[in-house]
């Protein structure tokens, strides 16, 4: 008992000190809030993923397939729902590949308004040219798929180049897109009394943007989209 009496002052002093500490402690709700650092995604963006192919092979992959402007037409009535088929034909080389190209209103796929063959040439690792050709007896090719033997019935000697209408493309390694267009009024056109036509193109793995416009001899636009290019989303 004497021992407890002896220790009692020290116990009271300790309790008093603890209470003062608690009273002076900062309430967590009053403490300045420090924002936690934002979580960073560890997913590698698609354009940084390593491709096991050359830029030229990548361009062929991006240009080949079935594309549609349906989504754009639903969001903006100024644009039509158009289907775009681009089919590899003939034998490739290290610097050249060929595509059969067919464009039609989605409502009338068997009545395409444009049929062409593109000859795509590698100029260097980052520059490419797509030469445009018309096709004899083009109706016989409507709706044909890759590998159809009908493409063996014609050759490069049979198709007719549209001079001045070639599209020159450059590869952007940051965005992984191919961008370019025709020369300024180098491609002749007589549609709607036009003097010439121009095309601006952007090509990626997911979509293709094409802005074709016709101009008269006074530089006034007489056909084509006025607000921007058609956005063709890859379907296949």
HUFEN-V582358 format. One record per pair of residues at least 24 apart in sequence whose C-alpha atoms are under 7 Angstrom apart, sorted by sequence separation. I is the first residue (numbers start at 0). J is the second residue. If there is no record, write none. Layout:
# HUFEN-V582358
i = (I & I)
j = (J & J)
This chain:
# HUFEN-V582358
i = (63 & 80 & 81 & 95 & 96 & 134 & 162 & 177 & 178 & 206 & 207 & 80 & 95 & 133 & 134 & 176 & 177 & 206 & 207 & 94 & 95 & 132 & 133 & 176 & 177 & 206 & 94 & 132 & 133 & 176 & 205 & 206 & 132 & 175 & 193 & 205 & 131 & 132 & 131 & 191 & 191 & 109 & 109 & 131 & 131 & 130 & 129 & 130 & 128 & 129 & 128 & 129 & 128 & 127 & 128 & 127 & 126 & 127 & 126 & 125 & 126 & 125 & 88 & 86 & 87 & 86 & 88 & 55 & 54 & 54 & 46 & 46 & 61 & 61 & 61 & 71 & 68 & 68 & 68 & 67 & 68 & 66 & 67 & 66 & 67 & 66 & 67 & 65 & 66 & 65 & 65 & 64)
j = (87 & 104 & 105 & 119 & 120 & 158 & 186 & 201 & 202 & 230 & 231 & 105 & 120 & 158 & 159 & 201 & 202 & 231 & 232 & 120 & 121 & 158 & 159 & 202 & 203 & 232 & 121 & 159 & 160 & 203 & 232 & 233 & 160 & 203 & 221 & 233 & 160 & 161 & 161 & 221 & 222 & 141 & 142 & 164 & 165 & 165 & 165 & 166 & 165 & 166 & 166 & 167 & 167 & 167 & 168 & 168 & 168 & 169 & 169 & 169 & 170 & 170 & 145 & 144 & 145 & 145 & 150 & 121 & 124 & 125 & 174 & 175 & 202 & 203 & 204 & 230 & 229 & 230 & 231 & 231 & 232 & 231 & 232 & 232 & 233 & 233 & 234 & 233 & 234 & 234 & 235 & 235)
